[in-house]
């Protein structure tokens, strides 16, 4: 859930191959006057602070976001090793559709960071955001850079970020209804922001990202918290109280069961990826990889290896063996279609269910794809309300209602599992 999405998940045309753990994205700004003064001094040192307030506001957001992402990379390297290489898109459209920061400001800051030794070009572009050639280059960040953000307080930016974007367009999306609805969530979240760290980094804005020009596919929320490690998110607070994550187990698979009417369970279940009956020598991780590869590709006839199957160490021969064993039991996969029923169309239903729940409860509940971040004390109630919302949505659509299984995760505590029910 924590990867940054660069291209459409239409795997039949271009599979998603993330090369970088962080992609520069304007998201945050200084939260206090002292932090703004400190950022402005850094910009002055880089030769990027001018006499135009609007331009200064844009580059201030971009440098703040860069520093935050550099800190996250440094933390990742401390845990897993590697190098602090960040993706920096050279494609003008990337900057045009994301925010008002703009391509010119991004280019000038990138050149200044290189000139002053903050980073250097390391990786030629291999991924493109829109066309077949590359546009996202990798830059090695100098070791001293993450410390530049120490002691600074950041918060979400509202004035420059766009509420809606589409990877299928090369210009700003204009959809007042979707923007208005998204900004209503920002207003709710701002009342009790998701807050992280000693410096009280406050987060409440996230744009909705669609993968088609008509805004009917994708539509998930992407904000500062979506690319954080789960371990770090669980250290956050909401209104001073510790958080929990309420995570639906296999949301896309559950949705596909409801839509198709083919449900492999006849009673309560803990995990839709658990085999309906025993299959010798096939474990859950293999089932999950094969099923989600099929959903991502929009076909039950997934003969080629994907990133997910490779990560699960499933060879080509093993893939064929698993498919033959499990596909007959997951008949819902037969309803998949490359353009009409696949991960991006299911994502629209997923986010609609989540949004309706938050709108109905009017509580500071943050959406993270198939997961909700809320205060720990509310977690079980939020999960049960999510089950009700899912069932209500299914009945509205004329689908088979299922109360999805979900888990609750809290820092330092064991995962709490709640079963789903096919007869809610």
Secondary structure as UniProt FT lines:
FT   TURN            11..13
FT   STRAND          28..30
FT   HELIX           33..46
FT   HELIX           53..80
FT   STRAND          85..89
FT   HELIX           92..98
FT   HELIX           103..115
FT   TURN            116..117
FT   STRAND          119..127
FT   STRAND          136..141
FT   TURN            143..144
FT   HELIX           146..149
FT   TURN            150..151
FT   STRAND          154..156
FT   STRAND          164..166
FT   TURN            167..168
FT   HELIX           176..191
FT   STRAND          194..196
FT   TURN            197..200
FT   STRAND          201..203
FT   STRAND          206..210
FT   TURN            213..214
FT   STRAND          218..223
FT   HELIX           224..227
FT   HELIX           230..233
FT   TURN            234..235
FT   STRAND          237..238
FT   TURN            239..240
FT   STRAND          241..248
FT   TURN            249..250
FT   HELIX           251..260
FT   TURN            272..273
FT   TURN            280..281
FT   HELIX           284..297
FT   HELIX           307..311
FT   TURN            312..313
FT   HELIX           316..326
FT   TURN            327..329
FT   HELIX           331..335
FT   TURN            338..340
FT   HELIX           343..361
FT   STRAND          366..368
FT   TURN            369..370
FT   STRAND          371..375
FT   HELIX           376..378
FT   HELIX           379..397
FT   STRAND          406..410
FT   TURN            411..412
FT   STRAND          416..418
FT   STRAND          420..421
//
